[in-house]
Amino acid sequence: MPTRDMPTSDQPMDETALRARQDLLVRELAVEQNTARLQALSDELEVIQRRLEQARIA
């Protein structure tokens, strides 16, 4: 489920942008109260972390 600032999958992000988005998501997760929003943020964070891991391996 995309969040308001989530890029579409056809827009590649460089590692710096991925890390910035990861930092923002972590901060949002820390204060979010809405369960559905928490899940969406968590899902997006998981995608970002996978992409960072793939970039590290490549």
All heavy atoms as a GROMACS GRO file, in nm:
protein
  465
    1MET      N    1   0.085  -0.118   0.000
    1MET     CA    2   0.000   0.000   0.000
    1MET      C    3   0.089   0.123   0.000
    1MET      O    4   0.166   0.144   0.094
    1MET     CB    5  -0.088  -0.004   0.125
    1MET     CG    6  -0.168   0.122   0.146
    1MET     SD    7  -0.268   0.118   0.298
    1MET     CE    8  -0.374  -0.020   0.262
    2PRO      N    9   0.083   0.206  -0.103
    2PRO     CA   10   0.170   0.323  -0.110
    2PRO      C   11   0.132   0.429  -0.008
    2PRO      O   12   0.016   0.446   0.024
    2PRO     CB   13   0.152   0.375  -0.253
    2PRO     CG   14   0.036   0.306  -0.309
    2PRO     CD   15   0.002   0.190  -0.221
    3THR      N   16   0.231   0.498   0.042
    3THR     CA   17   0.205   0.610   0.130
    3THR      C   18   0.212   0.737   0.048
    3THR      O   19   0.250   0.734  -0.069
    3THR     CB   20   0.308   0.615   0.245
    3THR    OG1   21   0.437   0.631   0.190
    3THR    CG2   22   0.302   0.489   0.328
    4ARG      N   23   0.179   0.848   0.107
    4ARG     CA   24   0.168   0.972   0.031
    4ARG      C   25   0.298   1.014  -0.037
    4ARG      O   26   0.295   1.079  -0.139
    4ARG     CB   27   0.116   1.084   0.120
    4ARG     CG   28   0.211   1.123   0.231
    4ARG     CD   29   0.150   1.226   0.323
    4ARG     NE   30   0.241   1.268   0.425
    4ARG     CZ   31   0.265   1.204   0.538
    4ARG    NH1   32   0.204   1.092   0.563
    4ARG    NH2   33   0.350   1.251   0.627
    5ASP      N   34   0.412   0.977   0.020
    5ASP     CA   35   0.540   1.018  -0.036
    5ASP      C   36   0.614   0.904  -0.105
    5ASP      O   37   0.726   0.921  -0.147
    5ASP     CB   38   0.631   1.072   0.075
    5ASP     CG   39   0.570   1.193   0.145
    5ASP    OD1   40   0.508   1.275   0.074
    5ASP    OD2   41   0.582   1.203   0.267
    6MET      N   42   0.550   0.790  -0.116
    6MET     CA   43   0.617   0.673  -0.172
    6MET      C   44   0.632   0.686  -0.323
    6MET      O   45   0.537   0.714  -0.393
    6MET     CB   46   0.537   0.547  -0.140
    6MET     CG   47   0.602   0.419  -0.183
    6MET     SD   48   0.498   0.282  -0.134
    6MET     CE   49   0.606   0.147  -0.168
    7PRO      N   50   0.754   0.669  -0.373
    7PRO     CA   51   0.773   0.676  -0.518
    7PRO      C   52   0.712   0.555  -0.585
    7PRO      O   53   0.696   0.450  -0.524
    7PRO     CB   54   0.926   0.675  -0.534
    7PRO     CG   55   0.974   0.607  -0.411
    7PRO     CD   56   0.876   0.639  -0.302
    8THR      N   57   0.677   0.570  -0.710
    8THR     CA   58   0.627   0.455  -0.783
    8THR      C   59   0.742   0.364  -0.817
    8THR      O   60   0.857   0.406  -0.822
    8THR     CB   61   0.554   0.499  -0.912
    8THR    OG1   62   0.646   0.572  -0.992
    8THR    CG2   63   0.432   0.584  -0.881
    9SER      N   64   0.712   0.238  -0.844
    9SER     CA   65   0.818   0.139  -0.866
    9SER      C   66   0.897   0.167  -0.993
    9SER      O   67   1.008   0.118  -1.008
    9SER     CB   68   0.758  -0.001  -0.871
    9SER     OG   69   0.663  -0.008  -0.975
   10ASP      N   70   0.843   0.246  -1.087
   10ASP     CA   71   0.918   0.274  -1.209
   10ASP      C   72   1.012   0.393  -1.194
   10ASP      O   73   1.080   0.431  -1.287
   10ASP     CB   74   0.823   0.296  -1.328
   10ASP     CG   75   0.732   0.415  -1.310
   10ASP    OD1   76   0.710   0.458  -1.196
   10ASP    OD2   77   0.681   0.464  -1.412
   11GLN      N   78   1.018   0.451  -1.074
   11GLN     CA   79   1.110   0.560  -1.047
   11GLN      C   80   1.221   0.508  -0.956
   11GLN      O   81   1.203   0.500  -0.836
   11GLN     CB   82   1.039   0.676  -0.977
   11GLN     CG   83   0.935   0.745  -1.062
   11GLN     CD   84   0.863   0.852  -0.983
   11GLN    OE1   85   0.836   0.835  -0.865
   11GLN    NE2   86   0.832   0.961  -1.048
   12PRO      N   87   1.335   0.471  -1.014
   12PRO     CA   88   1.442   0.419  -0.929
   12PRO      C   89   1.495   0.528  -0.836
   12PRO      O   90   1.500   0.645  -0.872
   12PRO     CB   91   1.548   0.374  -1.028
   12PRO     CG   92   1.518   0.445  -1.154
   12PRO     CD   93   1.372   0.477  -1.154
   13MET      N   94   1.531   0.488  -0.716
   13MET     CA   95   1.588   0.580  -0.618
   13MET      C   96   1.732   0.541  -0.595
   13MET      O   97   1.764   0.423  -0.586
   13MET     CB   98   1.511   0.572  -0.487
   13MET     CG   99   1.366   0.617  -0.496
   13MET     SD  100   1.278   0.594  -0.340
   13MET     CE  101   1.347   0.723  -0.241
   14ASP      N  102   1.819   0.640  -0.582
   14ASP     CA  103   1.957   0.607  -0.550
   14ASP      C  104   1.967   0.576  -0.401
   14ASP      O  105   1.873   0.595  -0.324
   14ASP     CB  106   2.051   0.718  -0.593
   14ASP     CG  107   2.033   0.849  -0.516
   14ASP    OD1  108   1.961   0.851  -0.415
   14ASP    OD2  109   2.092   0.949  -0.558
   15GLU      N  110   2.083   0.526  -0.360
   15GLU     CA  111   2.100   0.482  -0.222
   15GLU      C  112   2.079   0.596  -0.123
   15GLU      O  113   2.018   0.576  -0.017
   15GLU     CB  114   2.239   0.421  -0.204
   15GLU     CG  115   2.258   0.361  -0.066
   15GLU     CD  116   2.389   0.288  -0.050
   15GLU    OE1  117   2.458   0.264  -0.150
   15GLU    OE2  118   2.421   0.254   0.066
   16THR      N  119   2.123   0.715  -0.156
   16THR     CA  120   2.106   0.830  -0.066
   16THR      C  121   1.957   0.858  -0.045
   16THR      O  122   1.913   0.881   0.067
   16THR     CB  123   2.177   0.954  -0.123
   16THR    OG1  124   2.315   0.923  -0.139
   16THR    CG2  125   2.161   1.073  -0.032
   17ALA      N  126   1.880   0.856  -0.153
   17ALA     CA  127   1.736   0.880  -0.143
   17ALA      C  128   1.668   0.768  -0.064
   17ALA      O  129   1.577   0.794   0.015
   17ALA     CB  130   1.675   0.893  -0.282
   18LEU      N  131   1.711   0.644  -0.086
   18LEU     CA  132   1.653   0.531  -0.012
   18LEU      C  133   1.681   0.546   0.137
   18LEU      O  134   1.592   0.525   0.220
   18LEU     CB  135   1.711   0.399  -0.062
   18LEU     CG  136   1.661   0.350  -0.197
   18LEU    CD1  137   1.744   0.232  -0.245
   18LEU    CD2  138   1.514   0.313  -0.192
   19ARG      N  139   1.803   0.584   0.172
   19ARG     CA  140   1.836   0.601   0.314
   19ARG      C  141   1.759   0.718   0.377
   19ARG      O  142   1.715   0.709   0.491
   19ARG     CB  143   1.987   0.620   0.332
   19ARG     CG  144   2.062   0.493   0.299
   19ARG     CD  145   2.203   0.493   0.354
   19ARG     NE  146   2.272   0.373   0.314
   19ARG     CZ  147   2.257   0.254   0.370
   19ARG    NH1  148   2.172   0.240   0.470
   19ARG    NH2  149   2.325   0.149   0.328
   20ALA      N  150   1.741   0.824   0.301
   20ALA     CA  151   1.663   0.937   0.352
   20ALA      C  152   1.518   0.895   0.375
   20ALA      O  153   1.457   0.931   0.476
   20ALA     CB  154   1.670   1.054   0.253
   21ARG      N  155   1.462   0.819   0.281
   21ARG     CA  156   1.325   0.772   0.296
   21ARG      C  157   1.314   0.676   0.414
   21ARG      O  158   1.218   0.680   0.491
   21ARG     CB  159   1.279   0.704   0.166
   21ARG     CG  160   1.136   0.661   0.167
   21ARG     CD  161   1.041   0.779   0.171
   21ARG     NE  162   0.906   0.732   0.186
   21ARG     CZ  163   0.810   0.797   0.248
   21ARG    NH1  164   0.833   0.917   0.297
   21ARG    NH2  165   0.690   0.747   0.259
   22GLN      N  166   1.415   0.590   0.430
   22GLN     CA  167   1.418   0.497   0.542
   22GLN      C  168   1.416   0.574   0.674
   22GLN      O  169   1.339   0.541   0.766
   22GLN     CB  170   1.543   0.410   0.533
   22GLN     CG  171   1.558   0.310   0.645
   22GLN     CD  172   1.688   0.232   0.635
   22GLN    OE1  173   1.791   0.286   0.593
   22GLN    NE2  174   1.684   0.107   0.672
   23ASP      N  175   1.497   0.678   0.686
   23ASP     CA  176   1.501   0.759   0.807
   23ASP      C  177   1.366   0.824   0.836
   23ASP      O  178   1.318   0.824   0.949
   23ASP     CB  179   1.609   0.868   0.797
   23ASP     CG  180   1.750   0.812   0.802
   23ASP    OD1  181   1.768   0.694   0.839
   23ASP    OD2  182   1.843   0.887   0.766
   24LEU      N  183   1.304   0.877   0.732
   24LEU     CA  184   1.173   0.940   0.748
   24LEU      C  185   1.069   0.838   0.794
   24LEU      O  186   0.989   0.865   0.885
   24LEU     CB  187   1.129   1.004   0.617
   24LEU     CG  188   0.991   1.070   0.619
   24LEU    CD1  189   0.988   1.187   0.716
   24LEU    CD2  190   0.953   1.115   0.479
   25LEU      N  191   1.069   0.721   0.734
   25LEU     CA  192   0.973   0.616   0.772
   25LEU      C  193   0.991   0.574   0.917
   25LEU      O  194   0.893   0.556   0.990
   25LEU     CB  195   0.988   0.495   0.680
   25LEU     CG  196   0.936   0.515   0.537
   25LEU    CD1  197   0.983   0.400   0.448
   25LEU    CD2  198   0.785   0.527   0.534
   26VAL      N  199   1.115   0.560   0.961
   26VAL     CA  200   1.141   0.522   1.100
   26VAL      C  201   1.086   0.628   1.195
   26VAL      O  202   1.021   0.596   1.295
   26VAL     CB  203   1.292   0.499   1.123
   26VAL    CG1  204   1.325   0.486   1.271
   26VAL    CG2  205   1.337   0.373   1.048
   27ARG      N  206   1.107   0.757   1.161
   27ARG     CA  207   1.054   0.865   1.246
   27ARG      C  208   0.901   0.863   1.247
   27ARG      O  209   0.838   0.882   1.351
   27ARG     CB  210   1.105   1.000   1.198
   27ARG     CG  211   1.251   1.024   1.232
   27ARG     CD  212   1.292   1.169   1.214
   27ARG     NE  213   1.275   1.217   1.078
   27ARG     CZ  214   1.365   1.205   0.981
   27ARG    NH1  215   1.480   1.147   1.004
   27ARG    NH2  216   1.340   1.252   0.861
   28GLU      N  217   0.839   0.840   1.130
   28GLU     CA  218   0.692   0.836   1.123
   28GLU      C  219   0.637   0.717   1.201
   28GLU      O  220   0.535   0.728   1.269
   28GLU     CB  221   0.646   0.831   0.978
   28GLU     CG  222   0.664   0.962   0.905
   28GLU     CD  223   0.607   0.960   0.764
   28GLU    OE1  224   0.508   0.887   0.740
   28GLU    OE2  225   0.660   1.032   0.679
   29LEU      N  226   0.704   0.603   1.192
   29LEU     CA  227   0.660   0.484   1.266
   29LEU      C  228   0.663   0.508   1.416
   29LEU      O  229   0.579   0.455   1.490
   29LEU     CB  230   0.747   0.364   1.230
   29LEU     CG  231   0.711   0.291   1.101
   29LEU    CD1  232   0.825   0.200   1.058
   29LEU    CD2  233   0.583   0.212   1.117
   30ALA      N  234   0.759   0.586   1.462
   30ALA     CA  235   0.775   0.610   1.605
   30ALA      C  236   0.658   0.687   1.665
   30ALA      O  237   0.630   0.674   1.784
   30ALA     CB  238   0.905   0.685   1.631
   31VAL      N  239   0.588   0.765   1.585
   31VAL     CA  240   0.482   0.850   1.639
   31VAL      C  241   0.342   0.816   1.587
   31VAL      O  242   0.242   0.869   1.638
   31VAL     CB  243   0.510   1.000   1.612
   31VAL    CG1  244   0.639   1.042   1.681
   31VAL    CG2  245   0.516   1.029   1.464
   32GLU      N  246   0.333   0.729   1.489
   32GLU     CA  247   0.203   0.699   1.427
   32GLU      C  248   0.114   0.621   1.524
   32GLU      O  249   0.160   0.531   1.593
   32GLU     CB  250   0.224   0.619   1.298
   32GLU     CG  251   0.098   0.591   1.222
   32GLU     CD  252   0.023   0.717   1.182
   32GLU    OE1  253   0.082   0.804   1.116
   32GLU    OE2  254  -0.096   0.728   1.218
   33GLN      N  255  -0.013   0.655   1.528
   33GLN     CA  256  -0.111   0.589   1.614
   33GLN      C  257  -0.207   0.498   1.535
   33GLN      O  258  -0.258   0.401   1.589
   33GLN     CB  259  -0.194   0.694   1.689
   33GLN     CG  260  -0.112   0.786   1.776
   33GLN     CD  261  -0.067   0.721   1.904
   33GLN    OE1  262  -0.141   0.642   1.962
   33GLN    NE2  263   0.053   0.752   1.950
   34ASN      N  264  -0.231   0.532   1.410
   34ASN     CA  265  -0.328   0.460   1.328
   34ASN      C  266  -0.271   0.325   1.282
   34ASN      O  267  -0.165   0.320   1.220
   34ASN     CB  268  -0.365   0.547   1.208
   34ASN     CG  269  -0.465   0.481   1.117
   34ASN    OD1  270  -0.431   0.389   1.044
   34ASN    ND2  271  -0.588   0.529   1.121
   35THR      N  272  -0.343   0.217   1.313
   35THR     CA  273  -0.295   0.082   1.283
   35THR      C  274  -0.274   0.060   1.134
   35THR      O  275  -0.172   0.004   1.092
   35THR     CB  276  -0.393  -0.023   1.338
   35THR    OG1  277  -0.407  -0.001   1.478
   35THR    CG2  278  -0.342  -0.164   1.314
   36ALA      N  279  -0.368   0.105   1.053
   36ALA     CA  280  -0.355   0.086   0.908
   36ALA      C  281  -0.236   0.164   0.854
   36ALA      O  282  -0.160   0.114   0.770
   36ALA     CB  283  -0.483   0.130   0.837
   37ARG      N  284  -0.217   0.285   0.903
   37ARG     CA  285  -0.103   0.366   0.860
   37ARG      C  286   0.029   0.303   0.907
   37ARG      O  287   0.128   0.303   0.834
   37ARG     CB  288  -0.118   0.508   0.916
   37ARG     CG  289  -0.005   0.600   0.883
   37ARG     CD  290  -0.022   0.671   0.752
   37ARG     NE  291   0.083   0.770   0.739
   37ARG     CZ  292   0.172   0.770   0.641
   37ARG    NH1  293   0.164   0.684   0.545
   37ARG    NH2  294   0.266   0.861   0.638
   38LEU      N  295   0.030   0.249   1.029
   38LEU     CA  296   0.148   0.180   1.078
   38LEU      C  297   0.186   0.065   0.986
   38LEU      O  298   0.304   0.046   0.954
   38LEU     CB  299   0.125   0.126   1.220
   38LEU     CG  300   0.141   0.224   1.335
   38LEU    CD1  301   0.087   0.164   1.464
   38LEU    CD2  302   0.286   0.263   1.352
   39GLN      N  303   0.087  -0.012   0.943
   39GLN     CA  304   0.114  -0.125   0.854
   39GLN      C  305   0.168  -0.077   0.720
   39GLN      O  306   0.262  -0.134   0.666
   39GLN     CB  307  -0.012  -0.209   0.834
   39GLN     CG  308   0.014  -0.336   0.756
   39GLN     CD  309   0.113  -0.428   0.826
   39GLN    OE1  310   0.092  -0.465   0.940
   39GLN    NE2  311   0.220  -0.464   0.758
   40ALA      N  312   0.111   0.029   0.666
   40ALA     CA  313   0.157   0.082   0.538
   40ALA      C  314   0.301   0.132   0.549
   40ALA      O  315   0.384   0.105   0.461
   40ALA     CB  316   0.065   0.196   0.492
   41LEU      N  317   0.331   0.203   0.657
   41LEU     CA  318   0.468   0.251   0.678
   41LEU      C  319   0.565   0.135   0.695
   41LEU      O  320   0.674   0.135   0.639
   41LEU     CB  321   0.473   0.343   0.801
   41LEU     CG  322   0.402   0.477   0.790
   41LEU    CD1  323   0.393   0.544   0.926
   41LEU    CD2  324   0.473   0.567   0.690
   42SER      N  325   0.523   0.036   0.771
   42SER     CA  326   0.607  -0.082   0.793
   42SER      C  327   0.634  -0.156   0.662
   42SER      O  328   0.747  -0.198   0.636
   42SER     CB  329   0.539  -0.174   0.894
   42SER     OG  330   0.616  -0.289   0.915
   43ASP      N  331   0.530  -0.171   0.582
   43ASP     CA  332   0.546  -0.238   0.452
   43ASP      C  333   0.643  -0.163   0.362
   43ASP      O  334   0.730  -0.222   0.299
   43ASP     CB  335   0.411  -0.252   0.381
   43ASP     CG  336   0.318  -0.350   0.450
   43ASP    OD1  337   0.362  -0.427   0.538
   43ASP    OD2  338   0.197  -0.347   0.416
   44GLU      N  339   0.628  -0.031   0.358
   44GLU     CA  340   0.718   0.048   0.275
   44GLU      C  341   0.862   0.041   0.327
   44GLU      O  342   0.957   0.028   0.249
   44GLU     CB  343   0.673   0.194   0.268
   44GLU     CG  344   0.760   0.274   0.175
   44GLU     CD  345   0.724   0.420   0.164
   44GLU    OE1  346   0.620   0.463   0.219
   44GLU    OE2  347   0.799   0.494   0.098
   45LEU      N  348   0.879   0.045   0.459
   45LEU     CA  349   1.012   0.036   0.516
   45LEU      C  350   1.077  -0.098   0.479
   45LEU      O  351   1.196  -0.103   0.446
   45LEU     CB  352   1.005   0.052   0.668
   45LEU     CG  353   1.138   0.047   0.743
   45LEU    CD1  354   1.234   0.155   0.693
   45LEU    CD2  355   1.114   0.062   0.892
   46GLU      N  356   1.000  -0.203   0.481
   46GLU     CA  357   1.052  -0.334   0.443
   46GLU      C  358   1.101  -0.334   0.297
   46GLU      O  359   1.207  -0.388   0.265
   46GLU     CB  360   0.944  -0.440   0.462
   46GLU     CG  361   0.992  -0.581   0.436
   46GLU     CD  362   0.886  -0.685   0.462
   46GLU    OE1  363   0.789  -0.657   0.536
   46GLU    OE2  364   0.900  -0.795   0.408
   47VAL      N  365   1.024  -0.272   0.209
   47VAL     CA  366   1.064  -0.263   0.068
   47VAL      C  367   1.194  -0.183   0.054
   47VAL      O  368   1.286  -0.224  -0.016
   47VAL     CB  369   0.952  -0.198  -0.017
   47VAL    CG1  370   1.000  -0.164  -0.157
   47VAL    CG2  371   0.831  -0.291  -0.023
   48ILE      N  372   1.202  -0.071   0.124
   48ILE     CA  373   1.322   0.014   0.119
   48ILE      C  374   1.444  -0.065   0.169
   48ILE      O  375   1.551  -0.062   0.108
   48ILE     CB  376   1.303   0.142   0.202
   48ILE    CG1  377   1.190   0.229   0.145
   48ILE    CG2  378   1.434   0.220   0.216
   48ILE    CD1  379   1.220   0.296   0.015
   49GLN      N  380   1.426  -0.136   0.280
   49GLN     CA  381   1.538  -0.212   0.336
   49GLN      C  382   1.583  -0.323   0.241
   49GLN      O  383   1.703  -0.348   0.228
   49GLN     CB  384   1.501  -0.268   0.473
   49GLN     CG  385   1.492  -0.157   0.576
   49GLN     CD  386   1.437  -0.202   0.709
   49GLN    OE1  387   1.354  -0.292   0.717
   49GLN    NE2  388   1.483  -0.138   0.816
   50ARG      N  389   1.489  -0.388   0.174
   50ARG     CA  390   1.526  -0.490   0.075
   50ARG      C  391   1.604  -0.428  -0.040
   50ARG      O  392   1.703  -0.485  -0.086
   50ARG     CB  393   1.402  -0.563   0.021
   50ARG     CG  394   1.365  -0.684   0.104
   50ARG     CD  395   1.259  -0.766   0.036
   50ARG     NE  396   1.132  -0.727   0.097
   50ARG     CZ  397   1.023  -0.691   0.033
   50ARG    NH1  398   1.018  -0.691  -0.097
   50ARG    NH2  399   0.915  -0.656   0.098
   51ARG      N  400   1.559  -0.313  -0.087
   51ARG     CA  401   1.629  -0.246  -0.197
   51ARG      C  402   1.770  -0.205  -0.157
   51ARG      O  403   1.865  -0.217  -0.235
   51ARG     CB  404   1.548  -0.127  -0.245
   51ARG     CG  405   1.421  -0.171  -0.318
   51ARG     CD  406   1.333  -0.057  -0.355
   51ARG     NE  407   1.391   0.025  -0.460
   51ARG     CZ  408   1.336   0.136  -0.508
   51ARG    NH1  409   1.222   0.179  -0.458
   51ARG    NH2  410   1.395   0.204  -0.603
   52LEU      N  411   1.787  -0.157  -0.033
   52LEU     CA  412   1.919  -0.122   0.015
   52LEU      C  413   2.009  -0.245   0.025
   52LEU      O  414   2.127  -0.240  -0.010
   52LEU     CB  415   1.910  -0.051   0.150
   52LEU     CG  416   1.862   0.094   0.146
   52LEU    CD1  417   1.827   0.143   0.286
   52LEU    CD2  418   1.967   0.182   0.082
   53GLU      N  419   1.953  -0.354   0.072
   53GLU     CA  420   2.030  -0.479   0.080
   53GLU      C  421   2.072  -0.527  -0.058
   53GLU      O  422   2.186  -0.569  -0.079
   53GLU     CB  423   1.946  -0.586   0.152
   53GLU     CG  424   2.017  -0.718   0.168
   53GLU     CD  425   2.139  -0.714   0.258
   53GLU    OE1  426   2.149  -0.622   0.342
   53GLU    OE2  427   2.224  -0.803   0.248
   54GLN      N  428   1.981  -0.519  -0.154
   54GLN     CA  429   2.014  -0.560  -0.290
   54GLN      C  430   2.124  -0.471  -0.349
   54GLN      O  431   2.214  -0.520  -0.416
   54GLN     CB  432   1.889  -0.555  -0.380
   54GLN     CG  433   1.789  -0.664  -0.349
   54GLN     CD  434   1.657  -0.643  -0.421
   54GLN    OE1  435   1.634  -0.540  -0.483
   54GLN    NE2  436   1.569  -0.741  -0.410
   55ALA      N  437   2.118  -0.343  -0.320
   55ALA     CA  438   2.220  -0.251  -0.370
   55ALA      C  439   2.355  -0.281  -0.306
   55ALA      O  440   2.459  -0.271  -0.373
   55ALA     CB  441   2.179  -0.106  -0.340
   56ARG      N  442   2.354  -0.321  -0.180
   56ARG     CA  443   2.478  -0.353  -0.111
   56ARG      C  444   2.542  -0.480  -0.168
   56ARG      O  445   2.663  -0.488  -0.182
   56ARG     CB  446   2.450  -0.372   0.039
   56ARG     CG  447   2.575  -0.384   0.123
   56ARG     CD  448   2.542  -0.392   0.271
   56ARG     NE  449   2.470  -0.513   0.306
   56ARG     CZ  450   2.528  -0.633   0.328
   56ARG    NH1  451   2.657  -0.644   0.318
   56ARG    NH2  452   2.455  -0.737   0.362
   57ILE      N  453   2.460  -0.576  -0.205
   57ILE     CA  454   2.508  -0.703  -0.259
   57ILE      C  455   2.559  -0.686  -0.401
   57ILE      O  456   2.657  -0.747  -0.441
   57ILE     CB  457   2.398  -0.810  -0.252
   57ILE    CG1  458   2.368  -0.846  -0.106
   57ILE    CG2  459   2.437  -0.933  -0.331
   57ILE    CD1  460   2.248  -0.935  -0.087
   58ALA      N  461   2.493  -0.599  -0.477
   58ALA     CA  462   2.527  -0.582  -0.620
   58ALA      C  463   2.661  -0.520  -0.642
   58ALA      O  464   2.727  -0.468  -0.563
   58ALA     CB  465   2.421  -0.496  -0.686
   0.00000   0.00000   0.00000
